[in-house]
Amino acid sequence: MENIEVLFINGSPRKDGISMSLASYVMRSVEKEGGKVKTIHLIDNNIKWCEGCVSVSREECNRERCRKLNDDVDKIFKILLKADALVFVTPVYWYAPSGLLKNFIDRLTSLENEGKLLDGKIGGFVVTAQEDGAMMTILSLMGTLNDMGIIFPPYAFTYSVGFEDVSKDKEAIEYAERLGKNIVRMGEMLRNMRWL
């Protein structure tokens, strides 16, 4: 049986910042459970704004239309669609995910409209904040992505608030390790399941 593949989508403009530092604990846990890890840093990619085609009609909002924007989203979609699980990594910007991540999630609408292509993928979140807004960010993302068909294991998120060095946030690390384990275990359970 192939290993569960977990794609980390980093919405922070920093590839080695606090958010990815916390994500590294999830990654190690995934690998310890026998899963494979891949990472995409959105900052390294040309991702144009969503043009809101779905406002015209659902049929207008599809990958072909997104390809006409001539950016890196189609390349990312190909990687994303092969993954079993997606972990969204973001700092909190004004009680919400980063603009980089929000913009990318808006573009995921084309996958939903083209046949619910995210159905059954497992999701998770790594969120860091200097002040408030971590849970608001997680709940907002979770609602949106669940509506696109992504499912979540127990302990589907970890967050750290107010720590510049997340290695000192023992609770966040504990949740990070649980998230990694549960993603792989859920992936193994659901591997051959088909969704409505």
Buried (B, 14 or more C-beta within 10 A) or exposed (E): EEBBBBBBBBBBBEEEBBBBBBBBBBBBBBBEBEBBBBBBBBBEBEBEEBBEBBEEEEEBBBBEBBEEBEBBBBEBBEEBEEBBBBBBBBBBBEBBBBBBBBBBBBBBBBBBBBEEBBBBBBBBBBBBBEEEBBBBBBEBBBEBBEEBBBBBBEBBBBBBBEBEEBEEBEEBBEBBBBBBBBBBBBBBEBEEEEEE
